[in-house]
Amino acid sequence: MLAHPTLEQLHALGLHGLAKGFKELENKTEARGLDHAEWLGLLLEYEMTLRRQNSSKRAPESLACGIKPASRTSTIKFRAGSIAPCSSNSPPAIGSPSAAICS
C-alpha cells in the first residue's frame, strides 16, 4: 500500500492522532457519507484522545522518578530604585542598596 502524502505531512507535523484517524476513516465506508465538518470533528477527536492517553502515560512515570512538574510561578528580583530586574550578567555594586536586594 502506498503512503498517502497527507499521512506523511501529518506525521511530520507531529499530528499522529490525526494521521491515525485519517487512515481509519479512509477505510470505513460509513465515513464517506459524512460532511467535511463531521469528518474533521472525528479527526480532532482522534488527536485529542491520543494526546490525553500519552499525557496520562507520562505523568505517573515522571512522578515515580521523583520529577516534579515545573512551577508556573517564578521570583523576579528588582534593583532598588530601578524597574529592571537583576541580571546575572551585571551584578549590583558591592555596598549599593540594590546589592542586598539582588543577592
RAMO-V379017 format. One record per residue. N is the residue number from 1. RES is the residue in one small letter. BURIAL is I if it has 24 or more other C-alpha atoms within 12 Angstrom, else O. D_LAST is the distance of its C-alpha to the last C-alpha in Angstrom with 2 decimals. Layout:
n	res	burial	d_last
N	RES	BURIAL	D_LAST
N	RES	BURIAL	D_LAST
This chain:
n	res	burial	d_last
1	m	O	64.25
2	l	O	62.51
3	a	O	58.88
4	h	O	58.56
5	p	O	56.33
6	t	O	54.61
7	l	O	53.66
8	e	O	52.16
9	q	O	50.12
10	l	O	48.88
11	h	O	47.79
12	a	O	46.12
13	l	O	44.06
14	g	O	43.13
15	l	I	45.41
16	h	I	47.15
17	g	I	48.23
18	l	I	49.93
19	a	I	51.62
20	k	I	52.87
21	g	I	54.17
22	f	I	55.79
23	k	I	57.60
24	e	O	58.80
25	l	I	59.90
26	e	O	61.68
27	n	O	63.91
28	k	O	64.77
29	t	O	67.84
30	e	O	66.76
31	a	O	63.68
32	r	O	65.94
33	g	O	67.08
34	l	O	63.60
35	d	O	62.56
36	h	O	59.43
37	a	O	57.19
38	e	O	58.24
39	w	O	57.84
40	l	O	54.35
41	g	O	53.42
42	l	I	54.57
43	l	I	52.57
44	l	O	49.39
45	e	O	50.12
46	y	I	50.36
47	e	I	46.94
48	m	O	45.26
49	t	O	46.95
50	l	O	45.90
51	r	O	42.24
52	r	O	42.30
53	q	O	43.96
54	n	O	41.45
55	s	O	38.41
56	s	O	40.02
57	k	O	40.68
58	r	O	37.08
59	a	O	35.41
60	p	O	37.03
61	e	O	36.46
62	s	O	32.70
63	l	O	32.45
64	a	O	34.69
65	c	O	32.45
66	g	O	29.42
67	i	O	27.82
68	k	O	26.35
69	p	O	26.64
70	a	O	23.63
71	s	O	21.79
72	r	O	22.69
73	t	O	19.60
74	s	O	16.07
75	t	O	12.86
76	i	O	11.95
77	k	O	8.95
78	f	O	10.48
79	r	O	10.05
80	a	O	12.03
81	g	O	15.63
82	s	O	15.31
83	i	O	16.53
84	a	O	14.88
85	p	O	12.03
86	c	I	9.01
87	s	O	10.58
88	s	O	10.01
89	n	O	13.00
90	s	O	11.91
91	p	O	8.48
92	p	I	8.53
93	a	O	10.72
94	i	O	10.05
95	g	O	11.41
96	s	O	11.23
97	p	O	10.77
98	s	I	8.37
99	a	O	5.91
100	a	O	5.59
101	i	O	5.81
102	c	I	3.77
103	s	O	0.00
